[in-house]
Amino acid sequence: MFAYWGKILRVNLTDGTIKEEHFDEEFAKKWLGTRGFGIYYLLKEMDATADPLSPENKIIYATGPLTGTTAPTGGRYMVITKSPLTGYIAMANSGGFFGAELKFAGWDAVIVEGASDHPVYLYINDESVELRDASHLWGKTSGETEEALKEEIGDNRIRMALIGPAGENLVRFSAVMNDEHRAAARGGVGAVMGSKKLKAIVVRGHKRVEVADRAKFTSVVKEKTDKLRNDPVAGGGLPKYGTAVLVNIINQNGLYPTRNFQDSQFEYAEEQSGEAMTAKYLIRNKPCYACPIGCGRVNKLPTTGVTEGPEYESIWALGAHNGINDLATIIEANHWADEYGLDTISLGGTLATAMELYEKGILKQEDLGEEAPPFRWGNSEVLHYYIEKIAKREGFGDKLAEGGYRLAEMYGHTEYFMGVKKQELPAYDPRGAEGHGLGYATNNRGGCHIKQYMISPEILGYPYKMDPHDIGDEKVKMVILFQDLTALIDAAGLCVFTTFGLGADDYRDMLNAALGWDLSTEEYLKIGERIWNAERLFNLKAGLDPLKEDTLPKRLLEEPVRNGPNKGHVVRLHLMLPKYYEFRGWTGDGRITEEKMKDLGIDEL
Ligand code: SF4
């Protein structure tokens, strides 16, 4: 087999055993990598109804066949587990360098099961693997942990995936951090590590990934890299302004959710745009492993000094979503969210829920404590005060650590929670891009944009421009195609930002050249479809009620946009969802048919 080692590391934290397992090409052709490997093992080995924070949950760190190769953006890995935030599948991916290093060490994936009774970290140095005590690291932030481990191991080139205090304290939206500011963030995957008392996975590898035909692969990679460099977004806007290039574009198009989605344009957007950040704070770009795009930002502030980020979602979540204008404060808050190990989208969404509850008089100052800053729109003191409180579950921070849905539920007003399947929504108001709304509603991991980025066709015109308010068959089919294609790109080990510039055939070319296979684009997309359906199957087994939960917050379905280009619009989900189920080949109530499961070869799981 090329581009794989065929090796999986299995670590049981309850009894401390470490085993090597193998897979063959047939398995690889069926599941490809990352999300594919992860969902296969979860479906096969665990009870989907298990408590996500119990030892019965498993957490899998998986690479794809292109991870660690020279394919553009080939550095991704995925954390797959049952989410403590949604109760359904979590598959959070991250760039940086950890994924590639894991591959260089000779492993395609690590499965962690059980739970330790004391803090540990896993140290992988090629074939040599051991569990080490991490009691001295417990309580340390991401940066402090990286520094302490580099010194302890005496090797500056180690890479690690770790949790900060938020994960240790089981915050339901805590992230797994790597390379300090890169995050596998969504779904609270950090809390699963925390529940297992696993502080970090540290890895150092010395091998090179072998592809089937080196010369051919090099030439295919060059061709695709050139395509990305010549694309106006992948080779222009993203390197120049980072993902924050979207702030002005999305705001001008009237999709920039403001004050918990009460409005869709923010009056201060320009002041926190990629252009403004570049002019005021940028020192340089920071690409992930093998990335020609380099959307990562290195900024400098008078307060925190040099830091990384924030990217578009974080600027919005900590900014417009809470009515906060001050870019320096947003950059600083993003820094601390990374240090404590929090998902910035859910952090911002939870705070925005609290803001609306407070502004409506439901949440009162006495609930917070007299010394706490009031949850008033635009009050950036809230960011300074609550990030640490949430991570440490101190005071009202303990309630916020449960996420926006549970917070709103505690006060009897879930209508002010802007999320799907208990996960906070990201930075696009779907009343201005209805296909994107269908994507949110049907996403296996709840409120999430990135697994079917319909903003591409509906707003940016990739691969071609679609009317954002068209809800016909073509739009619904495009949502399905984007979901399956993204599953494929994730499973390959690449970053989805390559879709600016590359199409399905380009991924086929790179995979075939690396693997020595001769699969068609359709066959690759079928792998994506298999992964999507398998994840759905896990959710159904975990108790998903599709007709109740494949939905959007009431505000987006019933309250028309008040101002801007999308004035008067809501999301007409009820017209799209039945078609979505039909085109997926599912039943009218959103369940996978026996026939579809057989067709995809997942009926045994
Ligand atoms: S495009 Fe950005 S997030 Fe994606 S691999 Fe490159 S630097 Fe990382």
Boltz pocket constraint, residues with backbone or C-beta under 6 A from the ligand:
constraints:
  - pocket:
      binder: B
      contacts: [[A, 73], [A, 95], [A, 96], [A, 286], [A, 287], [A, 288], [A, 289], [A, 291], [A, 292], [A, 293], [A, 294], [A, 295], [A, 296], [A, 495], [A, 496], [A, 497]]
      max_distance: 6.0
